[in-house]
């Protein structure tokens, strides 16, 4: 979506299919869709839950052999590289399960967030 009035380029990165870490996927996305000069950029990451094996996502933190969260663990390890690779807002659209998995499995990356919005809860509060 391009808005010439605000000169903001908002693009969507769907992580459902494809290979590579979240960092690599963001780098590839930015290379494929460069930000025009003078424009601001934001990337919405969707379908993160597709990268999780639900049966392996623990309710409580379990032994590493019992879970398949390598996509999130790798994102946590790459956390220091994100600002250089993606110098723009990265909007993660998460389900409750994927949010819990991110908070438990990638705590350092989770603590870097600037804001958190719960649209389902907001709907009930406004309704």
Buried (B, 14 or more C-beta within 10 A) or exposed (E): EEEEEEEBBBBBBBBEEEEEBBBBBBBBBBEEBEBEEEBEBBBBBBBBBEBBEEEEBBEEEEEEEEBBBBBBBBBBBBBEEBEEEBEBBBBBBBEEBBBBBBBBBBEEBBEEEEEEEEEEEEEEEEE
